Amino acid sequence: MVMLKRSRTLLAGAFATCLVTAGPSTACGFHPQLNGGFSIGYPGALDIAVAVADARRSRLLQGGFRPQLGDAARFRRTMRDLQHLYTRLAGVEPTLKSESGVEFSLILVGPDLWSNFMVRRDSTFARYHETGPSGDGVVVLTHHTVLRALLSASLPIDTAIDRKLVVFSGEGTPTVRRLFDAAFRVNNDVVAKTE
């Protein structure tokens, strides 16, 4: 019994040491730092992971980690989805956009993949595959499975926010949330009319 307790203590200590010494990612961060495709790269990331697991259990979200897909294929698919998000944000009604622009960073929990966006009334910019957030602006935390569900209109944006599958933090959160509402509501309305 004493040996079992000592082994558990050693394992817990080794795990804690790995977390502390791993530090923040300095590359693209797409390669997971912990087994199973999850890394702890930003405060609130663990909450997103738990919310996603709950949503999968309740069948609100379908799909998940597919080990048969290699890193390169998963990366390409993720980049396509981020580009679709960019297209949605660019297509938001200009009257909902600020003249000076709204800047925010998005982290896809799991691969710890950062993207930075600037949405202005007359233009939208995006930088993918970044090493972290841009400045002290709004940070949007979500998971790639959630982003895919939002893009396919199988998950309403209100539900995603209510279930803490998409979380906004920082000054300017209401403005960024309005952009997301508009980007996904427009698409959901179009999908509903065509079905």
N, C-alpha and C positions, 0 to 999 in steps of 0.2 A: 504493500500500500504506500509506504514511504517512497519507494522507487518510482511508482506511478506518479505521485505528486511532484517529485523532483523532475521527472521527464516533462510533465506538463509545464512546469515553471520554466524549464530551459527552452522549450518550444515557444512559449509566449514571449520570452525575452528575445529569442532570435528573430521572431516575427516583428517585434517592436523595433529592434535594431535595424532591420531591413527597411522599415517604413521611414525611420528617422534619417538613415544614411542615403536613401534613394534620392531625396531632395526633389525640387521641381524639375520637370522635364525641360531640356534645353533644345531638343530637336523638334521635329513636327509633332511628336507625342503620339503618333498613330499606333506605335507598337506598345501593347499593354505592358504595364509594369508589374501587375499581379496576375496570377493565373486566372483564366476564364474571361479575359478581355476587359478587365476593370482596373482602372487606376484612380488614385485619390489625388486629383490635380487641383481642386479648388473647393473652398468651403461650400457645403451643400451638395457636393457630388454624391456622397453616400445616401443622402435623403432621396435623391433622384433615382438611384439604383434600387432602393427599397420600394419606392412608388412604382417603378417599372415592373419589379417582380410581383407586387400585389396586383397590378393591372393585368399581367399575364395569367396569374392564377384565377382571376375573376373573368378571364377571356375578353376583357376590354381591349387588350392588345394581342395581336397574333404574331407569330414569328419570334425570332430571337437570334441568339448566337448560333451561327452555322459554321462549325469547324471545318466542313468540307470546302469552304471558300478560303482561298489563300489570302494573305495580307494584301497583295496587289489588287485582287478582284474586289475585296471589301473596300479598299481605298477608292478605287474607281467608282464604285456604286455610291459611296458616301459623297464624293466630289460632285457627281451628277445631281444628287439630292440637294446639296448645298447650292448648286447653280439654279436648280428649280426654285429654291427658296428666294434666291436673288431675283429671279424673274417675277415671282409673286410680289415681292416688296417693291420692285420697280414699277409694277402695274397698278399699285394703289392709287386711288383718285388723288390728283395733285393737290386738291384743297385740303386733304388730310395730312399733307407733308409740310414741314417747316421750310421757310425760305432759306434760313441759315443752315439747315440740315440737322439730322439726328444721328449721332454716332453710338453704336453699341457693339459689344463683343458677344459671340455665341460660343459656348463650349458644348461639344457632344461628349457627354459623360460615357466612359467606357474606353474609347480610344484616346480620350483627353485631347481631342482635336479642336483647335481654336480657329475661328473665323472672325474677321472684323468688318463691319458694315457701316457705310455712311449713306443715309437716305435724305436727299434734298428734293425740293419741289420739282426741279428741272433735271435731276440726274441721280443715279444710284451707283455707288462704288462698293466693291467687296474685295477683300484680301483673304484668301483661304490658306490653310496649312501654316498658320501663324504659331509663334511660340508662347503666346499668352494674350491677355486682354490689352486693348489699346487705351492707355490712360486710365482715368478714374471714372469713366462713363458707366452706363448700364451694362450689366452682364446678364445674359439669358442662358440659363442652364436647362438642358434637356438631354435626350438620348436619341441615337440614330433611329431606333425602332419607333419612337414617338414622332420624329420628323417625317418618317416614311408614312406613318398612319395619317398625319395631318395633310401631307401632300396628296395622298390618295382619297382624301375625304372620308376615310373610315373612322376617324376620330375627330369630333368637333373641337374647335379651339377652346370653347368654354369648359368643356369636360376636361381637357388636358390641363388647363390652368386650375380648375377646382380640385382635381385629383393630384396636384403638385407634380405633374409630369413635365410641365413647363414652368419654370420659376424665374422671375425677374428680380434683380437687385440693383440698387444704386439710384442716384438722383436722375430724374428724367424717366423713371419707370412707367408712369402713366402714358407718356407719349409713345414709347416703344410698344407698350401693350396695345395701344390703339392701332399702330401699324400692323401688328400681328393679327389682331381681330379683323381688320380690313382685308389683309392679304389672304386669310383663310376663309373668311365669310364669302368673299366674292367668288372664290373657286367652288366652295360648297354649294352656293346658290346655282352656279352654272351646272355642276354635276347633277343636282336635284332636278333641274329643268330638262336635262337631256335623258334622264332615266325613264 
